[in-house]
Amino acid sequence: MGPFRPDLLKGKTVLVTGGATGLGRAMAEGFARHGASIALAGRREEKLQEAAEAFREAGHDVFVQSCDVRDPSSLSALADALDERFGGVDVLVNNAAGNFISPTERLSPRAVDAVLNIVLHGTFYATLEFGKRWIAAGRGGTMLNIVTTYAETGSGFVAPSAAAKAGVLALTRSLAVEWARYGIRQVAIAPGPFPTEGAWARLAPTPELAERMADRIPLKRVGDKQELADLAAFLVSDYASYLNGEVVTIDGGEWLQGAGQFNSLLEVTPEQWDRLAELTRTGGKGQ
């Protein structure tokens, strides 16, 4: 159950983008366990329905709708549906993201756009859609943005992600001041390595890379999704109502160990990059 009372989020409706899988789903499950009504948005309908079934079997109130955060009209349709279903939402978790490792000189403009359009534009579009509705309705809310430890430092080999997440971090801090007068609070989490099936296959597609990532963490382990879910539950709760514009790092001390989560990839040879590119395209299969 975690360290909090079961009704910590009772009466709140939480929307999690990219919430059908991975860390988004883990956070959503944590919110549900603490009494929140849950809305999940994502591009893959089959994953949304799988998650919805699991939530309902656990006795949780859940609503799912396919949505592409890169498309403002898709977000508007989602917001309309949530207004009809719940009368709006109280918490927006901007979790939808995309990332992969690559030498920057190998990137095409399309590859850059693939990350920026989801991470930066998608977060901004969702923030605008729901923020404008909250302001027009005279209701407050909380926005939780998922950034990364290298949003402030940058990191080699994930330059589009670093740039996009830096933009999300700037957005978080900018609106913490601008929208506080409307009762809208901004917070963010900067996770270190948290293994998930999808992201891990793209960022650590070999056992050697996964072991190296864990070894650089002072605690000598990667994060557990429950640890992230507990932190997220606190940040969107009323007990954190005086936290605004704050970014909480949860990485086992990795950021202090050395900035740039992927800088160690300088040791990877061009031939190894060719192999890694193949593995990331196949989701880590064929090892």
N, C-alpha and C positions, 0 to 999 in steps of 0.2 A: 504494500500500500504506500510505502514511502513515509517520509517524516511528517506529513501534513494531515490535518483533519480531513475526513472524507468529504465534507461539504465546502471545502476551500473555495471552489469555483461554482457553487450552486447558484443558479439563476443567470449564469453567463452563457452566451453563445459564442463559440470560437470557430473561426474559419482558418483552416490550414491549407495553403496552396502547396501543391506537390505532396499532399498528405496521405496518399494511398499506400506509399511504400517508404522504406528506409527510416531516417530520423524524423521525417514529417509525421509518419504514422506513429512512431514511438511517442512523440510529443502529444499527438492527438489522443492516444490511449491513456496517457497520463492525465490529460485534462478531463477526459471522460470519467476516469476513476475518482476524480475529485468533484464530480457533480455537474460538469459543464455539458451543455448540448453541443454537438460537434457537426461541423460542415467540412467536408473534404472536397477539394478541387484538384483536378489533374487532367492530363491529356488522354490517358489510357483508360477507356471505359471498363475493360475487363478487370483491371487492378482496382478501380474504384468499387466495383460490385463485390469483389473478393473482400475488400476491407469493410464494406458496409455489412456484409453477412457476418463477419467476425464481430463487429461492434454490436450488432443486434443480438447475436447469440450470447454476448456478455451482458446483455440488458441495458445497453447504452442507446441514448437517443442520437441518431446520426442522419445526416442528409448528404447526398453526394451528387455532384454534377460535373460533367466533362467541361473543362475550361482551358483555354490556351492564354496564359498571362501575357503573351506577346501581342495579343489582339484585344484592344480596348473594348470592342463591341462584345466580345466573348465575356469579358469581365462585367460589363454592364448587364448582360443577360443573367449572369450569376448573381449579381447584386439584387436584381429584380426578383429572382426566385427566392433568395434568402429573405427579402422583405416580406414576401408572401408567406413563406414557411415559418419564419421566426419573428417577423417584425423587425428585421435587421440583425446585425451582429454587434457584439461588444468588444471582441478581440479579433484582430487580423494578424495572422502569423505569415509573414512573407518568407516562405521556405523554399519555393520552387527554384531550382538551380540546375546548372550544367557545368561540367568541368572535365578536362582531360590533360594529361601531361604531354608536352611536346617542346622541342627547341623552337623558340619564337620565329627564327628565320624559316622554319618549315611551314608556318601557318599561311593559309590563304585568307583573303578577306571574308570568305564565307565561313571559315572556321572561327574567325574572330567574332563575327556576327552571331554565330550559333550560341556563344556564351553570353555576350553582351545583351542580346535581345531577351534572353530569359532572365538573367540575373539582375541587370541594371534597369532595362526598359520595363521588364515585367514587374519588378518590385515597385518602380515609380508609377506605372499605370494602375496597379492594384491600390497603391497608397492614395492616388488621386481619386479613384472611383469611390472608395469607401470613406475617405476623408471628407470629400465634398458632401456626401450624403449625411455624414455625422454633423457637419457644420450646418447644413441647411435644416436639419431636424432639431438642432439645438441640443444634441446629445453628445456626451463624451465617449471615449473609447481608448483602447490600448493597442498599439502596433508593436509587434515583436519582429524584428528583422534578424535573419540569420546571416551573419557576416563570416569572417574567418580571421585567424590570427595574423595572416599576412596582409590584411586590408590596410594596415598602417605601415608595414615595413616593405611590402612588395615581396615577391619571390620569383626566382628564376623558374622557367619551364611551365609556369601557369600564368603567364602575363595577362591574357584576357580576363581570367578569373580575378587576379589581383586588382586589375583596373576597375572591373565591374563592382567588386566587393568594396573597394575604396569609395566608389561613388555611393553605394548603399550606406556606408558608414557616414559619409558626409550628409546624406539625406536625413539619416536618423538624427544627427546632431542639429541640423538646420531646423527641422520641424519641431524638435523638442522645445525650441524657443518660440518659433512662429505660431505653432498650433496649441501651445499650452493654454492660451487664453480661451480656447474652445473646450477645454477639458480633455484634450487628446494627448495622451502620454506616449512617448517613444522610448523603447528599450531595445537592446540587441544582445545577442550571444555570439561569441567568437569561439567556435569549437576547434580543438585540435583534431587528431585522428580518431574517428569513430567508425569502425568498420561497418559497412552496409554492403549488401550484395551488388547493387548497381554501381555505386561510386567507387568501391574498393577495386572492382575489376578494371576501372579506367585509371585509377591513381596509383594502385599498387598491384599490377597484374601478375607479379611473380612472387613466390614465397620469400625470395631474397629481399625484394624491395619492401615487402610488408614487415619483415624482421628488422630491416634497417630503420624503418620509420619508428618502430616501437623502441628500438635501442637508443635513439636520440632523445627520448623522453626521460627526464630525471626519475620519474616513478617507474620507469621500465615496463610500461604497459600502455595499451591503448584505452580509450574511454569505453564505458558501458552505456548503452542507450538510455538505461534507466536513470543514470546520473544526469544526463542532459534533460530528460523529461521532468525530473524533479526541479531542476533549476528553472526551466521554462514555466512550470506551474506556479512557482513563487513569483516570478517576474510579472506575470499577467494577473496575479491576484491583487486584492485590495491591500494586502499587507506590504506590497511594494509601491504603494501609491505616491510616495515621495521620491521614487527613483524615476528620473526623466532625463533622457539623453545619455544614459549610462550604457557602456558596453562591457559585458562580463565575459572574461576569458575562462574557458574550461578546457585545459590541455595538459594537465599533469606537469606543468612547468616547462613545456617544450619551448614556448616563446622566449623564456628567459635563457634557455640553453643555447639558442642561436636563432636569430631572425631568418625568415625565409624557409618555410617548411620543406621545399623541394630543392634547395640549393645544393644538397649533397648529390643531386643527379648530374653534376658536372663530371663525375667519374664514369658516366655511362658512355660507351663508345658509339660511333655512328652505326655500326652493325647491330649493336644491342638496341638502338633506337628503332631500327627497322623492324626488329622482332617485337619490341614493345608496341609499336604502332599496329602491328598485325593482331596482337593480343587484345588491345583496347577495342579494336573494331569488332572482335568476336566475343567481347565480354569476358575475356580470360579463358575461353575454351581452347582446347587443342594444345595445352601445355605438355 
